[in-house]
Amino acid sequence: MHLSQFHVVLVDDEPDVHEISRLAMRHFLVYGLPIRPHSASSKAEAIEVLNSLTLGRPDISMASVALIDVVMETDHAGLELCEYIREVMQNRTLQIYIRTGQPGIAPERSVLDRYDIQGYVAKVEATEDKLYTLVKAGVRESYFTGLSHALQDLVHYLIPSARSR
């Protein structure tokens, strides 16, 4: 598979957040490749987007990073989406960052302790530089985690072949 871009999923029920994020990311490059944002405004829509980016199995995805709002159609829809990604899809390579405008509903420490996410940022702190840092670091981590998993799968495939010789 030839990479030509990195996929970032934006999940938020505020259209302005999508527009500002897309505008900020339009010139982001990671390893010389552009970022391609995908938008979803609800948990269900995000699941559709994530499923459209899978590569034959739900745990293998073209999506590198997801920026997920907590409060959308319910007070915890974003956190439920995080659980879905990790538990149902079994996706461990997607780098998940919570981006919330209501940190009191989902306090940072309890969210980080309970959910398998990489970071948490309040929307008021989500400057273009902060977004750049999260996306670039997340794409890098996802890329190397994916390579590590692919090599692990290859070794598991090769070990029985070596024993049969």
DSSP file with accessible surface (Angstrom, degrees, kcal/mol):
  #  RESIDUE AA STRUCTURE BP1 BP2  ACC     N-H-->O    O-->H-N    N-H-->O    O-->H-N    TCO  KAPPA ALPHA  PHI   PSI    X-CA   Y-CA   Z-CA
    1    1 A M              0   0  176      0, 0.0     2,-0.5     0, 0.0     0, 0.0   0.000 360.0 360.0 360.0 131.4    0.0    0.0    0.0
    2    2 A H        -     0   0  167      2,-0.0     2,-0.4     0, 0.0     0, 0.0  -0.853 360.0-138.7 -98.7 124.9    1.3    3.4   -1.0
    3    3 A L        +     0   0   59     -2,-0.5     3,-0.1     1,-0.1     0, 0.0  -0.681  33.0 159.9 -83.1 133.0    0.7    6.3    1.4
    4    4 A S        +     0   0   71      1,-0.4     2,-0.3    -2,-0.4    -1,-0.1   0.449  69.4   1.1-124.5 -10.2   -0.3    9.6   -0.2
    5    5 A Q        -     0   0   56     28,-0.2    -1,-0.4    31,-0.0     2,-0.4  -0.972  66.6-116.1-166.5 163.5   -2.0   11.2    2.8
    6    6 A F  E     -a   35   0A   6     28,-2.4    30,-3.6    -2,-0.3     2,-0.4  -0.936  29.5-133.4-112.2 137.2   -2.8   10.7    6.5
    7    7 A H  E     -ab  36  63A  14     55,-0.9    57,-3.0    -2,-0.4    58,-1.3  -0.777  20.0-174.7 -96.7 131.4   -6.5   10.5    7.6
    8    8 A V  E     -ab  37  65A   0     28,-2.2    30,-2.5    -2,-0.4     2,-0.6  -0.990  14.3-146.8-124.7 129.9   -7.7   12.5   10.6
    9    9 A V  E     -ab  38  66A   0     56,-2.9    58,-2.7    -2,-0.4     2,-0.6  -0.871   8.1-161.2-102.4 123.3  -11.3   12.1   11.9
   10   10 A L  E     -ab  39  67A   0     28,-3.4    30,-2.2    -2,-0.6     2,-0.6  -0.921   7.9-174.2-104.1 120.0  -12.9   15.1   13.4
   11   11 A V  E     +ab  40  68A   1     56,-3.0    58,-2.5    -2,-0.6     2,-0.3  -0.948  28.5 122.6-121.5 110.2  -16.0   14.3   15.6
   12   12 A D        -     0   0    0     28,-2.3    60,-0.1    -2,-0.6    28,-0.1  -0.951  55.2-138.4-163.5 144.3  -17.9   17.3   16.9
   13   13 A D  S    S+     0   0   70     58,-0.3    28,-0.1    -2,-0.3     3,-0.1   0.457  83.6  88.6 -89.0   2.1  -21.5   18.6   16.7
   14   14 A E    >>  -     0   0   89      1,-0.2     4,-1.3     2,-0.0     3,-0.9  -0.867  64.4-157.1-101.9 113.0  -20.3   22.2   16.1
   15   15 A P  H 3> S+     0   0  100      0, 0.0     4,-2.3     0, 0.0     5,-0.2   0.844  92.1  60.9 -56.5 -34.3  -19.9   23.0   12.4
   16   16 A D  H 3> S+     0   0  117      1,-0.2     4,-2.8     2,-0.2     5,-0.3   0.860  99.3  55.7 -62.6 -35.1  -17.5   25.9   13.3
   17   17 A V  H <> S+     0   0   20     -3,-0.9     4,-2.3     2,-0.2    -1,-0.2   0.917 109.0  47.3 -64.1 -40.9  -15.1   23.4   15.0
   18   18 A H  H  X S+     0   0   20     -4,-1.3     4,-2.8     2,-0.2     5,-0.2   0.937 113.3  48.0 -63.5 -47.0  -14.9   21.4   11.8
   19   19 A E  H  X S+     0   0  123     -4,-2.3     4,-2.4     2,-0.2    -2,-0.2   0.932 114.1  45.1 -62.7 -46.3  -14.3   24.5    9.7
   20   20 A I  H  X S+     0   0  113     -4,-2.8     4,-2.7     2,-0.2    -1,-0.2   0.912 114.2  49.7 -64.8 -41.6  -11.6   25.9   11.9
   21   21 A S  H  X S+     0   0    3     -4,-2.3     4,-2.4    -5,-0.3    -2,-0.2   0.931 111.8  47.7 -64.1 -44.8   -9.9   22.5   12.2
   22   22 A R  H  X S+     0   0   92     -4,-2.8     4,-0.8     2,-0.2    -1,-0.2   0.910 112.6  49.7 -62.0 -42.5   -9.9   22.0    8.5
   23   23 A L  H >< S+     0   0   94     -4,-2.4     3,-0.7    -5,-0.2     4,-0.3   0.931 112.4  47.1 -63.0 -44.7   -8.6   25.5    7.9
   24   24 A A  H >< S+     0   0   11     -4,-2.7     3,-0.6     1,-0.2    -2,-0.2   0.880 115.0  46.2 -64.5 -37.2   -5.8   25.0   10.5
   25   25 A M  H >< S+     0   0    2     -4,-2.4     3,-1.7     1,-0.2    10,-0.4   0.541  81.1  98.7 -86.4  -3.8   -4.8   21.6    9.0
   26   26 A R  T << S+     0   0  149     -4,-0.8    -1,-0.2    -3,-0.7    -2,-0.1   0.757  94.7  32.5 -60.6 -23.6   -4.8   22.6    5.4
   27   27 A H  T <  S+     0   0  140     -3,-0.6    -1,-0.3    -4,-0.3     2,-0.2   0.296  87.6 124.6-114.9   8.7   -1.0   23.0    5.3
   28   28 A F    <   -     0   0   12     -3,-1.7     7,-0.8     7,-0.1     2,-0.4  -0.508  37.8-173.2 -69.1 135.2    0.0   20.3    7.9
   29   29 A L  E     -E   34   0B  85     -2,-0.2     2,-0.4     5,-0.2    -2,-0.0  -0.989  12.9-171.0-128.3 139.9    2.5   17.8    6.6
   30   30 A V  E >  S-E   33   0B   1      3,-2.5     3,-2.2    -2,-0.4    -2,-0.0  -0.996  84.3 -11.4-129.0 123.2    3.7   14.6    8.2
   31   31 A Y  T 3  S-     0   0  113     -2,-0.4    -1,-0.1     1,-0.3     0, 0.0   0.857 130.7 -58.2  53.6  34.3    6.6   12.9    6.5
   32   32 A G  T 3  S+     0   0   58      1,-0.2    -1,-0.3   -27,-0.0    -3,-0.0   0.492 115.4 115.3  79.3   3.1    6.0   15.2    3.6
   33   33 A L  E <   -E   30   0B  40     -3,-2.2    -3,-2.5     1,-0.1    -1,-0.2  -0.832  63.6-117.7-109.2 145.9    2.4   14.0    3.2
   34   34 A P  E     -E   29   0B  56      0, 0.0   -28,-2.4     0, 0.0     2,-0.4  -0.266  23.2-113.9 -77.0 165.1   -0.8   16.1    3.7
   35   35 A I  E     -a    6   0A  16     -7,-0.8   -28,-0.2   -10,-0.4    -7,-0.1  -0.805  20.8-156.7 -95.2 135.8   -3.5   15.5    6.3
   36   36 A R  E     -a    7   0A 115    -30,-3.6   -28,-2.2    -2,-0.4     2,-0.2  -0.928  13.3-151.9-114.4 107.5   -7.0   14.6    5.0
   37   37 A P  E     -a    8   0A  23      0, 0.0     2,-0.4     0, 0.0   -28,-0.2  -0.524   7.8-164.3 -79.7 144.5   -9.7   15.5    7.5
   38   38 A H  E     -a    9   0A  25    -30,-2.5   -28,-3.4    -2,-0.2     2,-0.3  -0.997  14.4-144.4-124.0 134.3  -13.0   13.5    7.7
   39   39 A S  E     +a   10   0A  34     -2,-0.4     2,-0.3   -30,-0.2   -28,-0.2  -0.785  22.0 170.3-108.0 144.7  -15.9   15.0    9.5
   40   40 A A  E     -a   11   0A   1    -30,-2.2   -28,-2.3    -2,-0.3     3,-0.1  -0.984  17.2-164.2-144.7 141.8  -18.6   13.5   11.7
   41   41 A S  S    S+     0   0   50     -2,-0.3     2,-0.3   -30,-0.2   -30,-0.1   0.357  73.2  27.7-110.1   5.2  -21.1   15.3   13.9
   42   42 A S  S  > S-     0   0   27      1,-0.1     4,-2.4    30,-0.1     5,-0.2  -0.967  84.0-101.6-153.6 169.4  -22.4   12.4   16.0
   43   43 A K  H  > S+     0   0   56     -2,-0.3     4,-2.3     2,-0.2     5,-0.2   0.934 121.4  48.7 -60.5 -47.4  -21.3    9.1   17.4
   44   44 A A  H  > S+     0   0   59      1,-0.2     4,-2.0     2,-0.2    -1,-0.2   0.917 112.2  48.1 -62.4 -42.7  -23.2    7.2   14.8
   45   45 A E  H  > S+     0   0   75      1,-0.2     4,-2.4     2,-0.2    -1,-0.2   0.896 110.0  52.9 -65.6 -37.9  -21.8    9.3   12.0
   46   46 A A  H  X S+     0   0    0     -4,-2.4     4,-3.1     2,-0.2     5,-0.2   0.904 106.4  52.7 -64.0 -39.9  -18.3    8.8   13.3
   47   47 A I  H  X S+     0   0   27     -4,-2.3     4,-2.8     2,-0.2    -1,-0.2   0.924 109.3  50.0 -62.7 -41.0  -18.7    5.1   13.4
   48   48 A E  H  X S+     0   0  137     -4,-2.0     4,-2.0     2,-0.2    -2,-0.2   0.925 112.4  46.8 -61.4 -46.0  -19.8    5.2    9.7
   49   49 A V  H  X S+     0   0   22     -4,-2.4     4,-0.9     2,-0.2    -2,-0.2   0.943 113.5  48.0 -61.9 -47.2  -16.7    7.3    8.8
   50   50 A L  H >< S+     0   0    2     -4,-3.1     3,-0.8     1,-0.2     4,-0.2   0.908 110.9  51.1 -62.3 -41.4  -14.4    5.0   10.8
   51   51 A N  H >< S+     0   0   67     -4,-2.8     3,-1.2     1,-0.2    -1,-0.2   0.864 105.9  55.8 -63.9 -34.3  -15.9    1.9    9.2
   52   52 A S  H 3< S+     0   0   84     -4,-2.0    -1,-0.2     1,-0.2    -2,-0.2   0.705 106.9  51.8 -70.2 -17.4  -15.4    3.5    5.7
   53   53 A L  T << S+     0   0    6     -4,-0.9     9,-3.1    -3,-0.8    10,-0.3   0.354  85.5 111.2-100.3   4.6  -11.7    3.9    6.5
   54   54 A T  B <   -F   61   0C  36     -3,-1.2     2,-0.5     7,-0.2     7,-0.3  -0.413  64.9-135.6 -78.5 158.0  -11.0    0.3    7.6
   55   55 A L  S    S-     0   0   71      5,-2.9     6,-0.1     2,-0.7    -1,-0.1  -0.593  71.5 -58.7-112.7  65.0   -8.9   -2.0    5.5
   56   56 A G  S    S+     0   0   80     -2,-0.5     5,-0.1     2,-0.0    -2,-0.1   0.122 128.6  58.6  87.2 -24.6  -10.9   -5.2    5.5
   57   57 A R  S >  S-     0   0  109      3,-0.4     3,-1.6     1,-0.1    -2,-0.7  -0.993  82.2-127.3-135.4 144.2  -10.9   -5.6    9.3
   58   58 A P  T 3  S+     0   0   65      0, 0.0    31,-0.1     0, 0.0    33,-0.1   0.748 108.6  57.5 -65.8 -20.0  -12.2   -3.1   11.8
   59   59 A D  T 3  S+     0   0   47      1,-0.1     2,-0.6    32,-0.1    33,-0.4   0.569  97.7  67.9 -86.8  -6.8   -9.0   -3.1   13.8
   60   60 A I    <   +     0   0   59     -3,-1.6    -5,-2.9    31,-0.1    -3,-0.4  -0.952  69.7 167.7-115.8 116.9   -6.9   -2.0   10.7
   61   61 A S  B     -F   54   0C  18     -2,-0.6    -7,-0.2    -7,-0.3   -10,-0.1  -0.924  46.5-141.8-132.5 151.1   -7.7    1.5    9.6
   62   62 A M  S    S+     0   0   66     -9,-3.1   -55,-0.9    -2,-0.3     2,-0.3   0.662  80.6 100.0 -77.9 -18.7   -6.4    4.2    7.3
   63   63 A A  E     +b    7   0A   1    -10,-0.3   -55,-0.2   -13,-0.2    -2,-0.2  -0.524  47.4 178.8 -71.2 131.5   -7.4    6.7   10.0
   64   64 A S  E     +     0   0A   9    -57,-3.0    31,-2.7     1,-0.3     2,-0.3   0.784  63.7  22.0 -98.6 -40.0   -4.4    7.8   12.1
   65   65 A V  E     -bc   8  95A   0    -58,-1.3   -56,-2.9    29,-0.2     2,-0.4  -0.979  56.0-163.6-135.6 143.7   -5.9   10.3   14.5
   66   66 A A  E     -bc   9  96A   1     29,-2.6    31,-2.8    -2,-0.3     2,-0.6  -0.999   4.8-162.3-127.4 127.4   -9.4   11.1   15.9
   67   67 A L  E     -bc  10  97A   1    -58,-2.7   -56,-3.0    -2,-0.4     2,-0.5  -0.956  23.7-171.1-105.5 112.0  -10.2   14.4   17.6
   68   68 A I  E     -bc  11  98A   0     29,-2.8    31,-2.7    -2,-0.6     2,-0.2  -0.925  19.8-143.8-120.3 126.2  -13.4   13.6   19.5
   69   69 A D        -     0   0    4    -58,-2.5    31,-0.2    -2,-0.5     3,-0.1  -0.549  11.6-146.8 -76.3 147.1  -15.8   16.0   21.4
   70   70 A V  S    S+     0   0    0     29,-0.3     8,-2.6    -2,-0.2     2,-0.7   0.953  81.7  53.7 -79.9 -54.0  -17.3   14.5   24.5
   71   71 A V        +     0   0   17      6,-0.2   -58,-0.3     5,-0.2     4,-0.2  -0.732  67.6 119.2 -93.7 112.5  -20.7   16.2   24.5
   72   72 A M  S    S-     0   0   15      2,-2.1   -30,-0.1    -2,-0.7    -1,-0.1   0.065  87.5  -8.8-131.8-109.5  -22.7   15.7   21.3
   73   73 A E  S    S+     0   0   98    -32,-0.1     2,-0.3    -2,-0.1    -2,-0.1   0.742 142.0  17.0 -70.2 -22.2  -26.1   14.0   21.1
   74   74 A T  S >  S-     0   0   62     -4,-0.2    -2,-2.1     1,-0.0     3,-1.0  -0.916  92.1-100.7-135.9 171.1  -25.7   12.9   24.7
   75   75 A D  T 3  S+     0   0   90     -2,-0.3     4,-0.1     1,-0.2     3,-0.1   0.696 121.9  28.0 -66.2 -19.1  -23.4   14.1   27.5
   76   76 A H  T 3> S+     0   0   80      2,-0.1     4,-2.5     1,-0.1    -1,-0.2   0.127  79.0 119.2-130.0  21.7  -21.0   11.2   27.0
   77   77 A A  H <> S+     0   0    0     -3,-1.0     4,-2.1     1,-0.2    -6,-0.2   0.888  79.2  51.8 -57.9 -39.8  -21.4   10.3   23.3
   78   78 A G  H  > S+     0   0    0     -8,-2.6     4,-1.9    -4,-0.3    -1,-0.2   0.899 110.0  47.9 -65.5 -38.3  -17.7   11.0   22.6
   79   79 A L  H  > S+     0   0    5     -9,-0.3     4,-2.1     2,-0.2    -2,-0.2   0.892 109.9  52.8 -70.3 -36.5  -16.6    8.8   25.4
   80   80 A E  H  X S+     0   0   75     -4,-2.5     4,-2.3     1,-0.2    -2,-0.2   0.883 107.2  53.5 -63.6 -36.5  -18.9    6.0   24.2
   81   81 A L  H  X S+     0   0    0     -4,-2.1     4,-2.7    -5,-0.2    -2,-0.2   0.912 105.4  53.3 -63.9 -41.4  -17.3    6.4   20.8
   82   82 A C  H  X S+     0   0    2     -4,-1.9     4,-2.2     1,-0.2     5,-0.2   0.930 110.0  48.0 -58.5 -45.5  -13.9    5.9   22.4
   83   83 A E  H  X>S+     0   0   76     -4,-2.1     4,-3.4     1,-0.2     5,-0.6   0.905 110.5  51.9 -61.3 -42.8  -15.1    2.7   24.0
   84   84 A Y  I  X>S+     0   0   62     -4,-2.3     5,-2.6     3,-0.2     4,-1.2   0.927 109.3  49.6 -59.5 -46.5  -16.5    1.5   20.7
   85   85 A I  I  <5S+     0   0    0     -4,-2.7     6,-2.4     3,-0.2    -2,-0.2   0.934 121.3  33.7 -59.8 -46.0  -13.3    2.1   18.8
   86   86 A R  I  <5S+     0   0    4     -4,-2.2    -2,-0.2     4,-0.2    -1,-0.2   0.893 129.7  30.5 -80.7 -39.7  -11.2    0.2   21.4
   87   87 A E  I  <5S+     0   0  118     -4,-3.4    -3,-0.2    -5,-0.2    -2,-0.1   0.902 129.8  27.7 -91.0 -45.9  -13.6   -2.5   22.5
   88   88 A V  I  <<S+     0   0   91     -4,-1.2    -3,-0.2    -5,-0.6    -4,-0.1   0.937 131.8  34.1 -83.8 -51.5  -15.8   -3.3   19.4
   89   89 A M  S   <S-     0   0    4     -5,-2.6    -3,-0.2     2,-0.1    -4,-0.2   0.723  93.1-143.8 -74.9 -20.6  -13.5   -2.3   16.6
   90   90 A Q        +     0   0   99     -6,-0.4     2,-0.7     1,-0.2    -4,-0.2   0.809  40.5 161.5  59.2  30.5  -10.5   -3.5   18.6
   91   91 A N        +     0   0    1     -6,-2.4    -1,-0.2     1,-0.2    -2,-0.1  -0.754  13.9 162.5 -87.8 114.1   -8.5   -0.6   17.0
   92   92 A R        +     0   0   95     -2,-0.7    -1,-0.2   -33,-0.4    -6,-0.1   0.480  67.2  62.2-106.5  -8.9   -5.4    0.1   19.1
   93   93 A T  S    S+     0   0   16    -34,-0.4     2,-0.2     2,-0.1    53,-0.1   0.768  75.1  98.8 -91.4 -26.5   -3.5    2.1   16.5
   94   94 A L  S    S-     0   0    0     -9,-0.1     2,-0.7     1,-0.1   -29,-0.2  -0.445  72.7-136.4 -62.3 125.9   -5.9    5.0   16.1
   95   95 A Q  E     -c   65   0A   9    -31,-2.7   -29,-2.6    -2,-0.2     2,-0.5  -0.786  22.3-158.4 -88.9 117.4   -4.6    7.9   18.3
   96   96 A I  E     -c   66   0A   0     -2,-0.7    22,-2.9   -31,-0.2    23,-1.2  -0.870  13.7-178.3-107.0 127.9   -7.6    9.4   20.1
   97   97 A Y  E     -cd  67 119A  20    -31,-2.8   -29,-2.8    -2,-0.5     2,-0.4  -0.991  20.3-139.7-123.3 128.2   -7.6   12.9   21.6
   98   98 A I  E     -cd  68 120A   0     21,-2.6    23,-2.6    -2,-0.4     2,-0.5  -0.721  18.0-173.9 -83.8 133.3  -10.6   14.2   23.5
   99   99 A R  E     + d   0 121A  11    -31,-2.7     2,-0.4    -2,-0.4   -29,-0.3  -0.961  14.9 173.0-130.0 110.5  -11.4   17.8   22.7
  100  100 A T  E     - d   0 122A   1     21,-1.8    23,-2.8    -2,-0.5    24,-0.3  -0.933  38.2-162.8-128.7 147.1  -14.1   19.3   24.8
  101  101 A G  S    S+     0   0   44     -2,-0.4     3,-0.1    21,-0.2    -1,-0.1   0.467  95.1  52.0 -96.2  -5.3  -15.8   22.6   25.5
  102  102 A Q    >>  +     0   0   98      1,-0.1     3,-1.6     4,-0.0     4,-0.8  -0.610  60.0 168.0-131.0  70.7  -17.3   21.3   28.8
  103  103 A P  T 34 S+     0   0   61      0, 0.0     3,-0.1     0, 0.0    -1,-0.1   0.753  72.2  68.7 -61.0 -20.5  -14.4   19.8   30.8
  104  104 A G  T 34 S+     0   0   71      1,-0.2    -2,-0.0    -3,-0.1    -3,-0.0   0.816  95.4  54.7 -67.6 -28.2  -16.6   19.7   34.0
  105  105 A I  T <4 S+     0   0   51     -3,-1.6    -1,-0.2     1,-0.3   -30,-0.0   0.867 125.4  21.3 -73.0 -34.3  -18.8   17.0   32.4
  106  106 A A  S  < S-     0   0    3     -4,-0.8    -1,-0.3    -3,-0.1    -2,-0.1  -0.731  86.8-148.5-135.8  84.4  -15.8   14.7   31.7
  107  107 A P     >  -     0   0   68      0, 0.0     4,-2.3     0, 0.0     5,-0.2  -0.245  19.3-121.9 -59.4 140.5  -12.9   15.7   34.0
  108  108 A E  H  > S+     0   0   95      1,-0.2     4,-2.8     2,-0.2     5,-0.2   0.880 105.4  47.4 -53.0 -51.0   -9.4   15.2   32.4
  109  109 A R  H  > S+     0   0  211      1,-0.2     4,-2.3     2,-0.2    -1,-0.2   0.920 113.4  47.0 -63.1 -42.8   -7.9   12.8   35.0
  110  110 A S  H  > S+     0   0   63      2,-0.2     4,-2.0     1,-0.2    -1,-0.2   0.901 113.7  49.1 -68.4 -35.1  -11.0   10.5   35.2
  111  111 A V  H  X S+     0   0    3     -4,-2.3     4,-2.7     2,-0.2    -2,-0.2   0.941 112.9  46.6 -67.6 -45.7  -11.2   10.4   31.4
  112  112 A L  H  < S+     0   0   67     -4,-2.8     5,-0.3    -5,-0.2    -2,-0.2   0.872 114.3  48.8 -64.5 -35.3   -7.5    9.5   31.0
  113  113 A D  H  < S+     0   0  142     -4,-2.3    -1,-0.2    -5,-0.2    -2,-0.2   0.860 120.1  35.6 -71.1 -34.6   -7.7    6.9   33.8
  114  114 A R  H  < S+     0   0  170     -4,-2.0     2,-0.3    -5,-0.2    -2,-0.2   0.812 112.1  54.9 -92.1 -32.6  -10.8    5.2   32.4
  115  115 A Y  S  < S-     0   0   25     -4,-2.7     2,-1.9    -5,-0.2   -32,-0.0  -0.804  79.0-121.3-111.9 148.2  -10.4    5.4   28.6
  116  116 A D        +     0   0   79     -2,-0.3     2,-0.3   -34,-0.1   -20,-0.2  -0.550  63.9 136.3 -85.4  75.3   -7.6    4.3   26.3
  117  117 A I        -     0   0   16     -2,-1.9   -20,-0.2    -5,-0.3     3,-0.1  -0.811  55.9-137.7-122.0 163.8   -6.9    7.7   24.8
  118  118 A Q  S    S-     0   0   69    -22,-2.9     2,-0.3    -2,-0.3   -21,-0.2   0.682  75.8 -10.8 -94.9 -21.3   -3.7    9.6   24.1
  119  119 A G  E     -d   97   0A  12    -23,-1.2   -21,-2.6     2,-0.0     2,-0.4  -0.997  46.9-140.1-171.1 172.2   -4.7   13.0   25.2
  120  120 A Y  E     +d   98   0A  25     -2,-0.3     2,-0.4   -23,-0.2   -21,-0.2  -0.997  19.9 175.8-145.8 129.8   -7.3   15.5   26.4
  121  121 A V  E     -d   99   0A   3    -23,-2.6   -21,-1.8    -2,-0.4     2,-0.2  -0.997  27.9-128.0-141.7 135.5   -7.6   19.2   25.5
  122  122 A A  E >>  -d  100   0A  12     -2,-0.4     3,-1.5   -23,-0.2     4,-0.6  -0.581  28.3-121.9 -74.8 144.3  -10.1   21.8   26.3
  123  123 A K  G >4 S+     0   0   40    -23,-2.8     3,-1.1     1,-0.3   -22,-0.2   0.852 112.9  60.0 -58.4 -33.3  -11.4   23.6   23.2
  124  124 A V  G 34 S+     0   0  139    -24,-0.3    -1,-0.3     1,-0.3   -23,-0.1   0.760 108.2  45.7 -66.6 -22.1  -10.3   27.0   24.6
  125  125 A E  G <4 S+     0   0  109     -3,-1.5     2,-2.3     1,-0.1    -1,-0.3   0.500  84.5 104.6 -93.1  -6.1   -6.7   25.6   24.6
  126  126 A A    <<  +     0   0   32     -3,-1.1    -1,-0.1    -4,-0.6    -3,-0.1  -0.385  48.5 163.3 -82.4  68.2   -7.0   24.1   21.1
  127  127 A T     >  -     0   0   81     -2,-2.3     4,-2.7     1,-0.1     5,-0.2  -0.247  55.9-100.0 -73.8 172.0   -4.9   26.7   19.3
  128  128 A E  H  > S+     0   0  116      1,-0.2     4,-2.6     2,-0.2     5,-0.2   0.908 126.0  51.0 -61.6 -39.7   -3.5   26.0   15.8
  129  129 A D  H  > S+     0   0  126      2,-0.2     4,-2.4     1,-0.2    -1,-0.2   0.904 110.6  48.1 -65.0 -40.3   -0.2   25.2   17.3
  130  130 A K  H  > S+     0   0   89      2,-0.2     4,-2.6     1,-0.2    -2,-0.2   0.925 112.1  49.3 -66.1 -42.3   -1.7   22.7   19.8
  131  131 A L  H  X S+     0   0    9     -4,-2.7     4,-2.8     2,-0.2     5,-0.3   0.923 110.1  51.8 -61.7 -42.7   -3.7   21.1   17.0
  132  132 A Y  H  X S+     0   0   88     -4,-2.6     4,-2.8    -5,-0.2     5,-0.3   0.934 111.0  47.9 -58.6 -46.1   -0.5   20.8   14.9
  133  133 A T  H  X S+     0   0   83     -4,-2.4     4,-2.3     2,-0.2     5,-0.3   0.932 114.1  45.6 -62.1 -47.4    1.2   19.1   17.9
  134  134 A L  H  X S+     0   0   23     -4,-2.6     4,-2.3     2,-0.2    -2,-0.2   0.937 117.4  43.1 -63.5 -46.5   -1.6   16.7   18.5
  135  135 A V  H  X S+     0   0    1     -4,-2.8     4,-2.9    -5,-0.2     5,-0.3   0.946 116.7  45.3 -67.7 -47.5   -2.1   15.7   14.9
  136  136 A K  H  X S+     0   0   39     -4,-2.8     4,-2.3    -5,-0.3     5,-0.2   0.950 117.8  42.9 -64.7 -47.7    1.6   15.5   14.0
  137  137 A A  H  X S+     0   0   45     -4,-2.3     4,-2.5    -5,-0.3    -1,-0.2   0.905 115.5  50.8 -64.1 -39.7    2.5   13.4   17.1
  138  138 A G  H  X S+     0   0    0     -4,-2.3     4,-2.7    -5,-0.3     5,-0.2   0.916 110.0  48.1 -65.3 -43.1   -0.6   11.3   16.7
  139  139 A V  H  X S+     0   0    0     -4,-2.9     4,-2.6     2,-0.2    -1,-0.2   0.934 112.5  49.5 -63.7 -44.0    0.1   10.5   13.1
  140  140 A R  H  X S+     0   0  114     -4,-2.3     4,-2.3    -5,-0.3     5,-0.2   0.936 113.4  45.7 -59.7 -47.5    3.7    9.6   13.8
  141  141 A E  H  X S+     0   0  105     -4,-2.5     4,-2.6     1,-0.2     5,-0.2   0.918 113.4  49.3 -64.0 -42.7    2.7    7.3   16.7
  142  142 A S  H  X S+     0   0   10     -4,-2.7     4,-2.7    -5,-0.2    -1,-0.2   0.915 110.0  52.4 -61.8 -42.8   -0.1    5.7   14.7
  143  143 A Y  H  X S+     0   0   82     -4,-2.6     4,-2.2    -5,-0.2    -2,-0.2   0.950 114.4  40.5 -60.1 -49.5    2.3    5.1   11.8
  144  144 A F  H  X S+     0   0  109     -4,-2.3     4,-2.3     2,-0.2    -1,-0.2   0.863 114.2  52.6 -74.0 -31.1    4.9    3.3   13.9
  145  145 A T  H  X S+     0   0   26     -4,-2.6     4,-2.5    -5,-0.2    -1,-0.2   0.929 110.0  49.7 -66.4 -41.7    2.3    1.4   16.0
  146  146 A G  H  X S+     0   0   29     -4,-2.7     4,-2.4    -5,-0.2    -2,-0.2   0.910 110.7  49.3 -62.4 -42.9    0.8    0.2   12.7
  147  147 A L  H  X S+     0   0   75     -4,-2.2     4,-2.5     2,-0.2    -1,-0.2   0.917 110.3  51.3 -61.7 -42.5    4.2   -0.9   11.4
  148  148 A S  H  X S+     0   0   70     -4,-2.3     4,-2.3     1,-0.2    -2,-0.2   0.924 110.9  47.3 -61.2 -43.9    4.9   -2.7   14.7
  149  149 A H  H  X S+     0   0   71     -4,-2.5     4,-2.6     2,-0.2    -1,-0.2   0.895 110.9  52.0 -65.9 -38.8    1.6   -4.6   14.5
  150  150 A A  H  X S+     0   0   56     -4,-2.4     4,-2.3     2,-0.2    -2,-0.2   0.918 110.9  47.3 -64.6 -41.7    2.2   -5.5   10.9
  151  151 A L  H  X S+     0   0  111     -4,-2.5     4,-2.5     2,-0.2    -2,-0.2   0.898 110.8  52.1 -66.6 -37.7    5.7   -6.9   11.7
  152  152 A Q  H  X S+     0   0  101     -4,-2.3     4,-2.4     2,-0.2    -2,-0.2   0.926 109.8  48.8 -63.4 -44.0    4.2   -8.8   14.7
  153  153 A D  H  X S+     0   0   77     -4,-2.6     4,-1.8     2,-0.2    -2,-0.2   0.904 110.8  51.6 -61.5 -40.5    1.6  -10.4   12.3
  154  154 A L  H  X S+     0   0   86     -4,-2.3     4,-2.6     2,-0.2    -2,-0.2   0.930 109.4  49.0 -63.2 -43.9    4.3  -11.3    9.9
  155  155 A V  H  X S+     0   0   77     -4,-2.5     4,-2.4     1,-0.2    -2,-0.2   0.929 110.2  51.2 -62.8 -43.0    6.4  -13.0   12.6
  156  156 A H  H  < S+     0   0  115     -4,-2.4    -1,-0.2     1,-0.2    -2,-0.2   0.836 112.9  47.0 -63.6 -30.6    3.3  -14.9   13.8
  157  157 A Y  H  X S+     0   0  164     -4,-1.8     4,-0.8    -5,-0.2    -1,-0.2   0.884 114.5  46.0 -74.9 -39.3    2.7  -16.0   10.2
  158  158 A L  H  X S+     0   0   86     -4,-2.6     4,-2.5     1,-0.2     5,-0.2   0.811  97.6  70.3 -78.0 -30.5    6.3  -17.0    9.6
  159  159 A I  H  X S+     0   0   64     -4,-2.4     4,-2.0     1,-0.2     5,-0.2   0.941 100.5  45.4 -57.2 -50.0    6.9  -19.0   12.8
  160  160 A P  H  > S+     0   0   74      0, 0.0     4,-1.4     0, 0.0    -1,-0.2   0.891 112.4  53.4 -63.1 -34.1    4.7  -21.9   11.8
  161  161 A S  H  X S+     0   0   42     -4,-0.8     4,-0.5     1,-0.2    -2,-0.2   0.901 108.3  49.3 -64.5 -39.9    6.2  -22.0    8.3
  162  162 A A  H >< S+     0   0   71     -4,-2.5     3,-0.8     1,-0.2    -1,-0.2   0.881 108.6  53.1 -68.4 -35.7    9.7  -22.2    9.8
  163  163 A R  H 3< S+     0   0  199     -4,-2.0    -1,-0.2     1,-0.2    -2,-0.2   0.821 102.2  59.1 -67.8 -30.2    8.8  -25.0   12.1
  164  164 A S  H 3<        0   0   98     -4,-1.4    -1,-0.2    -5,-0.2    -2,-0.2   0.651 360.0 360.0 -76.8 -11.9    7.4  -27.1    9.2
  165  165 A R    <<        0   0  246     -3,-0.8    -1,-0.2    -4,-0.5    -2,-0.1   0.417 360.0 360.0 -92.6 360.0   10.8  -27.0    7.4
